[in-house]
Amino acid sequence: MRANAVRFAAGAALIAFGAASPACGQYFPPPLIIVPPPAQNYATPRPPPKQSPERPKPSDTVPPDRPRGHFQGRTFIPD
């Protein structure tokens, strides 16, 4: 009689805990670790922006003329 009770209790425990396992095992979300952004100190003033280097001015020479024509698709057709 005691063996039957132990066997019944073991079967009931397996059914109770094992019934939810397939449904829970279908989706297991991965752990997400969200790192907060670094702290900002708004009390300190910002450094001034850096000055861009001076660009040389283009010369006043006229570039040579390109060949006159147009494209039809990928083909250049001179005029």
JORAUR-V882177 format. One record per backbone hydrogen bond with DSSP energy under -1.0 kcal/mol. CO is the residue of the C=O (numbers start at 0). NH is the residue of the N-H. If there is no record, write none. Layout:
# JORAUR-V882177
co	nh
CO	NH
CO	NH
This chain:
# JORAUR-V882177
co	nh
0	4
1	5
2	6
3	7
4	8
5	9
6	10
7	11
8	12
9	13
10	14
11	15
12	16
13	17
14	18
19	23
20	24
67	78
69	76
71	74
74	71
76	69
